[in-house]
Amino acid sequence: MQDLPSHIDIHEEGPREGFQFESRIFPLADRVALVDALSESGLRQIQVASFVNPKAVPQMADAGDLFQAIRKRPGVRHTALWLNERGFRRAQATPGVDLKASLLLHTSDTFSHRNNGCGAGEMRKEQERWIGMYVEAGLPVEAAYVMTAFGCNFQGDIPLSEVQAVIRWLVDRFEGTKQPLPVIMLADTVGWAVPTEIERRVGAVRDIAPTARIGLHLHDTRGAGMANFYAALRMGVDVFEGSVAGLGGCPFAGHGQAAGNICTEDIVFMAHEMGIETGIDLERLIEAARQAERLIGRTLPGRVLRSGSLAGYRT
């Protein structure tokens, strides 16, 4: 495909992925202020926190308080991440959480063990139970994440056949049901993707699930994030997850510090300059990115937060 989408949806991950990755625990009021600033920027979905074991991730121990403190803005979904049924039940019982029912699928046994304590096959069986859990709660399954869809620091190259097997499993589970196929989110969890592999793997998913909507969760670990974003646009992908100012990373990357998701304000800037609508006020988003950098207290990888947009140079 060569036609660019006219509009893309960008989901913000920074408040959850960014602060979960930090060794410090930041004041609740400061994190609330950042979420509120992001909510004013035109973003329609913000992942605020995760409901996980507070002993393992103390940065998210106050997730319930955070959700109750943020300002609710019409049209903005404040979502959460969970890794098991206990986390889902906590999210379900917390006022202010917009429950986004998602599946977590893996191509790498080793990564799945580190992330979930079980192999990829066991995790798929668990996801079958999750589907039933969501049905019982009256929630449609909105997204299915395929983790390490491009490569794994622990297991090495991920053959295309592994990704295809996951997608076929997903299609089989929803075939003949009343639920539509969820958005398929290919995750470059530890930054292995390059543009040619974006094209190849998105194309392979379309061959198996031609009617599915495809999204990407891209990391900029090795500097290819924006090139991968452009390659995905050329393939017609229209759902992306970003992180304000480039906050965050992957704690299971294997060694060193993995860069966070592609930077939200950078991809909004590129999209707008290419004539692609996002519904986001870039200037407000840049201010939120600068707020995030002040809060973290160090230079963050976002580019546009320092250079600004081109609005001031145009007459």
C-alpha positions as CSV (number, residue, x, y, z in Angstrom):
1,M,0.0,0.0,0.0
2,Q,1.1,3.6,-0.7
3,D,-1.9,5.7,0.3
4,L,-1.4,7.5,3.5
5,P,-4.3,7.5,6.0
6,S,-6.2,10.8,6.3
7,H,-6.5,10.4,10.1
8,I,-4.7,8.4,12.7
9,D,-5.5,7.6,16.3
10,I,-2.7,8.1,18.8
11,H,-2.9,6.5,22.3
12,E,-0.7,8.0,25.0
13,E,1.3,5.6,27.1
14,G,3.6,7.9,29.0
15,P,1.9,8.2,32.4
16,R,1.9,4.5,32.9
17,E,4.9,3.2,31.0
18,G,7.1,6.2,31.8
19,F,6.6,6.4,35.5
20,Q,6.6,2.6,35.9
21,F,10.0,2.5,34.4
22,E,11.5,5.1,36.8
23,S,13.3,4.1,39.9
24,R,11.9,7.0,41.8
25,I,8.4,7.4,43.0
26,F,7.0,10.7,42.0
27,P,4.4,12.7,43.9
28,L,0.8,11.9,43.1
29,A,-0.1,15.5,42.6
30,D,2.6,16.0,39.9
31,R,1.5,12.9,38.0
32,V,-2.1,14.0,38.2
33,A,-1.1,17.4,36.8
34,L,0.6,15.7,33.8
35,V,-2.3,13.5,33.0
36,D,-4.6,16.5,33.2
37,A,-2.4,18.5,30.8
38,L,-2.4,15.5,28.4
39,S,-6.2,15.3,28.6
40,E,-6.4,19.0,27.5
41,S,-4.3,18.4,24.4
42,G,-6.9,16.5,22.4
43,L,-5.6,13.0,23.1
44,R,-8.6,10.7,23.2
45,Q,-6.9,7.8,25.1
46,I,-4.4,8.0,27.9
47,Q,-3.0,4.9,29.7
48,V,-2.8,6.3,33.2
49,A,-1.4,3.5,35.4
50,S,-1.1,-0.2,35.8
51,F,-2.8,-2.5,38.4
52,V,0.1,-4.8,39.1
53,N,1.8,-6.2,42.2
54,P,2.8,-3.2,44.3
55,K,5.7,-5.1,45.8
56,A,7.1,-5.6,42.3
57,V,6.2,-2.2,40.9
58,P,5.9,0.2,43.8
59,Q,5.6,3.2,41.4
60,M,2.1,2.0,40.6
61,A,1.0,1.2,44.2
62,D,-1.3,4.3,44.3
63,A,-3.0,3.6,40.9
64,G,-6.4,3.8,42.5
65,D,-5.8,7.2,44.1
66,L,-4.4,8.5,40.8
67,F,-7.5,7.6,38.8
68,Q,-9.8,9.2,41.4
69,A,-7.7,12.4,41.4
70,I,-7.5,13.2,37.7
71,R,-10.0,15.5,36.0
72,K,-12.4,13.6,33.8
73,R,-12.8,15.3,30.4
74,P,-15.6,14.3,28.0
75,G,-14.3,12.2,25.1
76,V,-11.1,11.2,26.8
77,R,-10.6,7.7,28.0
78,H,-8.3,7.1,31.0
79,T,-7.3,3.4,30.7
80,A,-5.1,1.0,32.7
81,L,-2.9,-2.0,32.2
82,W,-3.3,-5.3,34.1
83,L,-1.4,-8.6,33.7
84,N,-3.7,-11.0,35.4
85,E,-7.3,-11.4,36.7
86,R,-6.4,-9.9,40.1
87,G,-5.2,-6.7,38.3
88,F,-8.4,-6.6,36.2
89,R,-10.6,-7.0,39.3
90,R,-8.8,-4.1,41.0
91,A,-9.2,-1.9,37.9
92,Q,-12.9,-2.9,37.6
93,A,-13.5,-1.8,41.2
94,T,-11.7,1.5,40.8
95,P,-13.8,4.6,40.0
96,G,-12.6,6.6,37.0
97,V,-11.0,3.7,35.1
98,D,-12.2,3.3,31.5
99,L,-11.9,-0.5,31.1
100,K,-10.2,-1.3,27.9
101,A,-10.4,-5.1,27.4
102,S,-7.1,-6.3,25.8
103,L,-5.4,-9.6,25.2
104,L,-1.6,-10.1,25.7
105,L,-0.1,-12.6,23.3
106,H,3.6,-13.5,22.9
107,T,5.9,-14.8,20.2
108,S,8.8,-15.4,22.6
109,D,8.7,-18.0,25.4
110,T,11.5,-16.4,27.2
111,F,10.1,-12.9,27.2
112,S,6.7,-14.3,28.2
113,H,8.3,-16.1,31.2
114,R,10.0,-12.9,32.3
115,N,6.9,-10.8,31.9
116,N,4.2,-13.2,33.1
117,G,5.8,-16.2,34.7
118,C,4.6,-18.6,32.1
119,G,5.4,-19.5,28.5
120,A,3.8,-18.1,25.3
121,G,1.5,-21.2,24.9
122,E,0.4,-21.1,28.5
123,M,-0.3,-17.3,28.1
124,R,-2.5,-18.0,25.1
125,K,-4.6,-20.5,27.1
126,E,-4.9,-17.8,29.8
127,Q,-6.1,-15.3,27.3
128,E,-9.0,-17.7,26.4
129,R,-10.0,-17.4,30.0
130,W,-9.7,-13.6,29.8
131,I,-12.0,-13.6,26.8
132,G,-14.6,-15.3,29.0
133,M,-13.9,-12.9,31.8
134,Y,-14.5,-9.9,29.6
135,V,-17.7,-11.4,28.2
136,E,-19.0,-11.9,31.7
137,A,-18.1,-8.3,32.5
138,G,-20.0,-7.1,29.3
139,L,-16.8,-5.8,27.7
140,P,-15.9,-6.2,24.1
141,V,-12.3,-7.2,23.4
142,E,-10.8,-4.0,21.9
143,A,-7.2,-4.9,21.3
144,A,-4.9,-7.9,21.0
145,Y,-1.2,-7.1,21.6
146,V,1.4,-9.3,19.9
147,M,4.5,-8.8,22.1
148,T,8.1,-9.0,20.6
149,A,6.5,-9.2,17.1
150,F,9.8,-8.2,15.5
151,G,12.5,-9.7,17.7
152,C,13.5,-10.5,21.2
153,N,16.7,-9.7,23.1
154,F,16.5,-13.0,25.0
155,Q,15.4,-15.3,22.2
156,G,16.9,-13.6,19.1
157,D,15.1,-13.3,15.8
158,I,11.4,-14.0,15.8
159,P,10.5,-15.8,12.6
160,L,7.6,-14.4,10.7
161,S,5.9,-17.8,11.0
162,E,5.7,-17.2,14.8
163,V,3.8,-14.0,14.3
164,Q,1.5,-15.6,11.7
165,A,0.8,-18.5,14.2
166,V,-0.3,-16.0,16.8
167,I,-2.6,-14.1,14.4
168,R,-4.2,-17.4,13.1
169,W,-4.8,-18.4,16.8
170,L,-6.5,-15.0,17.3
171,V,-8.6,-15.2,14.2
172,D,-9.7,-18.8,15.1
173,R,-10.8,-17.6,18.6
174,F,-13.1,-14.9,17.2
175,E,-14.4,-16.7,14.1
176,G,-18.0,-17.6,14.4
177,T,-18.6,-15.5,17.5
178,K,-20.6,-12.3,17.9
179,Q,-17.5,-10.3,18.8
180,P,-15.6,-8.5,16.1
181,L,-11.9,-9.2,15.7
182,P,-10.0,-6.7,18.0
183,V,-7.5,-4.3,16.8
184,I,-4.2,-6.2,16.2
185,M,-1.4,-4.3,17.9
186,L,2.1,-5.4,16.8
187,A,4.5,-4.5,19.5
188,D,8.2,-3.8,18.8
189,T,8.8,-4.3,22.5
190,V,12.6,-4.2,22.6
191,G,13.3,-2.2,19.4
192,W,14.2,-4.7,16.7
193,A,12.0,-3.4,13.9
194,V,13.2,-1.7,10.7
195,P,11.0,-0.3,8.0
196,T,11.3,-3.3,5.7
197,E,10.1,-5.6,8.5
198,I,7.3,-3.3,9.3
199,E,6.1,-3.6,5.7
200,R,6.7,-7.4,5.7
201,R,4.9,-8.2,9.0
202,V,2.0,-5.8,8.6
203,G,1.5,-7.3,5.1
204,A,1.5,-10.8,6.5
205,V,-1.1,-9.9,9.1
206,R,-3.3,-8.5,6.4
207,D,-3.0,-11.7,4.4
208,I,-4.4,-13.6,7.4
209,A,-6.9,-11.0,8.7
210,P,-7.7,-8.7,5.8
211,T,-10.6,-7.0,7.6
212,A,-8.7,-6.4,10.9
213,R,-7.5,-3.0,12.0
214,I,-3.8,-3.0,12.6
215,G,-1.9,-0.8,15.1
216,L,1.7,-0.5,16.2
217,H,3.4,-0.1,19.6
218,L,6.8,1.1,18.6
219,H,9.9,1.7,20.7
220,D,12.8,3.8,19.6
221,T,15.5,1.7,21.3
222,R,17.9,1.7,18.3
223,G,16.8,4.9,16.6
224,A,14.5,3.5,14.0
225,G,11.2,4.5,15.6
226,M,10.3,7.4,13.3
227,A,11.3,5.6,10.2
228,N,9.2,2.7,11.3
229,F,6.3,5.0,11.9
230,Y,6.6,6.3,8.4
231,A,6.8,2.8,6.9
232,A,3.6,1.9,8.8
233,L,1.8,5.0,7.5
234,R,2.6,3.9,4.0
235,M,1.1,0.5,4.8
236,G,-2.1,2.2,5.9
237,V,-1.7,1.6,9.6
238,D,-3.8,4.1,11.5
239,V,-3.4,3.3,15.2
240,F,-0.2,4.1,17.2
241,E,0.9,4.2,20.8
242,G,3.3,6.9,21.8
243,S,4.8,8.3,25.0
244,V,4.9,12.0,25.8
245,A,8.5,13.3,25.6
246,G,9.7,9.7,25.0
247,L,9.1,8.7,28.6
248,G,9.6,5.1,29.7
249,G,11.2,1.9,28.4
250,C,11.0,-1.8,28.8
251,P,12.3,-3.3,32.1
252,F,12.6,-6.7,30.4
253,A,14.8,-5.6,27.6
254,G,17.7,-7.7,28.7
255,H,20.5,-5.2,29.2
256,G,21.0,-1.5,29.5
257,Q,18.1,1.0,29.3
258,A,15.6,0.5,26.5
259,A,14.2,3.7,25.0
260,G,10.5,4.3,25.5
261,N,7.7,4.3,23.0
262,I,8.1,6.6,20.0
263,C,7.6,10.2,21.2
264,T,4.0,11.3,21.0
265,E,4.6,15.0,20.1
266,D,7.2,14.0,17.4
267,I,4.8,11.7,15.6
268,V,2.0,14.3,15.9
269,F,4.3,16.9,14.3
270,M,5.2,14.5,11.5
271,A,1.6,13.5,10.9
272,H,0.4,17.1,10.7
273,E,3.2,18.2,8.4
274,M,2.2,15.3,6.1
275,G,-1.4,16.4,6.1
276,I,-2.7,13.6,8.4
277,E,-5.2,14.6,11.0
278,T,-4.8,13.5,14.6
279,G,-7.3,15.7,16.5
280,I,-4.5,16.7,18.8
281,D,-3.4,20.3,19.6
282,L,0.3,20.1,19.0
283,E,1.2,23.2,21.0
284,R,-0.6,22.0,24.1
285,L,1.0,18.6,23.7
286,I,4.5,20.2,23.5
287,E,3.7,22.1,26.7
288,A,2.7,18.8,28.4
289,A,6.0,17.2,27.1
290,R,8.0,20.1,28.7
291,Q,6.1,19.6,31.9
292,A,7.0,15.9,31.9
293,E,10.7,16.7,31.4
294,R,10.6,19.2,34.3
295,L,9.0,16.6,36.5
296,I,11.4,13.8,35.6
297,G,14.4,16.2,36.1
298,R,16.6,15.2,33.2
299,T,16.7,15.6,29.4
300,L,14.2,13.3,27.7
301,P,14.5,12.1,24.1
302,G,11.7,14.0,22.5
303,R,12.8,16.4,19.7
304,V,9.8,18.7,19.1
305,L,9.6,19.6,22.8
306,R,12.9,21.5,22.3
307,S,12.6,22.7,18.7
308,G,8.9,23.6,18.9
309,S,6.5,23.2,15.9
310,L,6.7,25.2,12.7
311,A,3.7,27.3,13.6
312,G,5.8,30.3,14.7
313,Y,7.8,30.4,11.5
314,R,4.8,30.5,9.2
315,T,3.1,33.8,8.2
